[in-house]
Amino acid sequence: MLTIGCHLSKREGYLFMAKEAASIDANTFQYFTRNPRGGAQAELDQKDVEAYRAFAKEHGITQVCGYAPYDVEPANPDIQKKDFTLMVMSEDLARLEEIPNQYYLVRPGSAPDVSADEAIQNVSDALNKTLHATQSTIVLLDTMPGEGHQVGYTFDQLAKMIDGVKLKDKVGICMDTAAVWAAGYDIKSDLDGVLDEFDAKIGLDKLYCLHLNDSKEELGSRVDRHAPVGEGNIGFDALSAITNSPRLAGRAFYLEEPHSTLVIYERDVARFRKAYTGK
């Protein structure tokens, strides 16, 4: 079965997102845990949570992913940014336990003025300070394109981040197709080669989900600019090959269109479902 959905707004609550997902034949979705540029958490509506749980169970909605705001950058050495990152991650992880077994997606971020090794250690340290043995949430590190001072754009760097974490069973990776393309991984012409390298350095068991994005930029550009699905340099055929790879069976796929509307997402979900062979 293909598990596919898109990024939705949490503004109207969990039940509303689940209903939007179901309306476009999606069986998963992604959302920002709070304003993407940071800010306080909204109050949790327990009635909404209970209604969501019932609806999600009835409609087979699983592998939902909460996305940390962009201002969360565990790699960054600045003390104020570190404090902010730890505060948001701790709050978000506590909140996510209200709906067990979600994913929590975190971008490693940028780290100016320090070495890559120090930035990588900062990410591991932030995870060690916020993860708990009893949590059901899996924290996922997002693959980065490698712009500026970003870390987490190579499989080696991501492997080192995980190696430094004590509770390794609570962490994994979300592979963004546009980001790895920008970082130089040719998922279009050599998908199996890329997956072989990921497996050797990190382990495919750590790859929990993928952002299914096309790219305006060339391979290895280090620039992550999404194109409408099928209109970029990766293309629909290569993206549908990813959803059909037996090595990625069971993973969730999240669409992040540059001009996102429910109509566009409904079209995309239908296209990928039609192209899915189920093998």
C-alpha angles and dihedrals in degrees: 000000000000114000106202137153142134145243112287136182118258092203094108096039140257098297092053091052092049091050091049090051093049091048091063095042092256120144098194139027144188128224141173112259088218138346106328089235093052131261137138125318117257117241114271116242107214093196089055090049093050092047090048093052092053094046094046092051092048094049099039096245110165144152093043115181129212112204120213116229117268091248089069103097112162091181093061114104096204109117095222092048090048092052091048092048093050092046094051095043093049093048093045094048091051091050094047090060087070085075104033128218099029127140121242113207120207128179110221087220133193131318114194120190097018135084122264089246092056091046090050090050089051089058092050091047092052090052092048090053096049107033121094128198092230098051119113093201118100113215112219126200112218118227111245129215094227100247116164112324096348121141127198096059095115128059088232091059093047090049091054091050091054093042089060093054119097097204096051093165088067096057137068144143137272110203114214107203094208092047097050089045089053089048090056104262108137102219089160101059101018110028094149091049090053092047090048090055092046090050093049095048104032109004126249088244086072093056104093103164146350138226104229101214136152120217135229090200135076124258110282095012093131086222121113110206116149122225124199108277109276095015099080138075094275096050136197096278092057092045093049089049087058092054089048097049109118087213089064097045113141095023122127119240121207123195120216107184116189091230099036121194129149089245092057092046091049089054092048095048090050092050093051093044090052091050094046112107098187092222 
